[in-house]
Amino acid sequence: MRIGVVDIGSNTTRLLVASVEDGVIVPIDKERVRLGLGEEIERTGRVSETSIAAAAKAVRKHCAVARRAGVASLDVFLTAPGRQSD
């Protein structure tokens, strides 16, 4: 089975597409896009509409790559930027 995970972190969005074989995760594809959301939160206390749009674009791209790879499951996680911004 192929799975996909998108992680929206403080500095980058990351994609991992992997297969699970006999309980072992085998990476198939990895991507990342640098966004610097954490830096913006430190400066302004929030994430701007422009940065939200950039993050959404990156996540859409990651999801498209994962779907083309034939993932059966795709999860998207928002970590620190979601907790730290207003």
C-alpha positions in Angstrom: 0.0 0.0 0.0 1.2 3.5 -0.8 0.7 6.3 1.6 1.4 10.1 1.5 2.0 12.6 4.3 2.2 16.4 4.0 3.7 18.3 6.9 3.2 22.0 7.1 6.0 23.2 9.4 7.5 26.4 10.6 10.0 26.7 7.7 8.9 24.2 5.0 6.1 22.0 3.7 7.2 18.5 3.2 5.8 15.5 1.3 6.7 11.9 1.8 5.2 9.2 -0.4 6.1 5.8 0.8 5.0 2.2 0.5 4.4 0.0 3.4 5.9 -3.5 2.8 5.7 -6.1 5.6 5.3 -3.3 8.2 8.4 -1.4 6.9 8.0 2.1 5.4 9.9 2.5 2.1 10.2 6.1 0.8 9.3 6.5 -2.8 9.2 10.3 -3.3 10.1 13.3 -1.1 9.6 17.0 -1.8 9.8 20.2 0.2 9.0 23.8 -0.3 10.6 26.5 1.9 8.0 29.0 3.2 9.4 30.6 6.4 6.1 30.8 8.2 7.8 30.7 11.6 10.0 33.7 10.7 6.9 35.6 9.8 5.1 34.6 13.0 8.1 35.8 15.0 8.2 39.2 13.3 4.4 39.9 13.1 2.7 37.4 15.4 0.6 36.0 12.6 0.7 34.5 9.1 -0.2 36.9 6.3 -2.8 36.1 3.6 0.1 36.0 1.1 1.9 33.3 3.1 -1.3 31.4 3.6 -1.8 31.4 -0.2 1.8 30.3 -0.7 1.3 27.4 1.8 -2.0 26.4 0.2 -0.3 26.3 -3.3 2.6 24.2 -1.9 0.1 21.7 -0.3 -1.9 21.4 -3.5 1.2 20.6 -5.4 2.3 18.0 -2.8 -1.2 16.4 -2.9 -1.2 16.3 -6.7 2.2 14.5 -6.7 1.0 12.0 -4.0 -2.2 11.3 -6.0 -0.2 10.8 -9.2 2.0 8.3 -7.3 -1.2 6.3 -6.5 -1.4 6.8 -2.7 -4.3 5.0 -1.0 -4.1 7.3 2.0 -3.0 11.0 2.2 -2.8 12.9 5.5 -2.0 16.6 5.9 -0.6 17.9 9.2 -0.2 21.6 10.3 2.3 21.8 13.2 3.9 24.8 14.8 2.5 27.6 12.6 -1.0 26.5 13.5 -0.3 26.7 17.2 1.8 29.9 17.2 -0.1 32.4 15.0 -3.1 34.6 15.9 
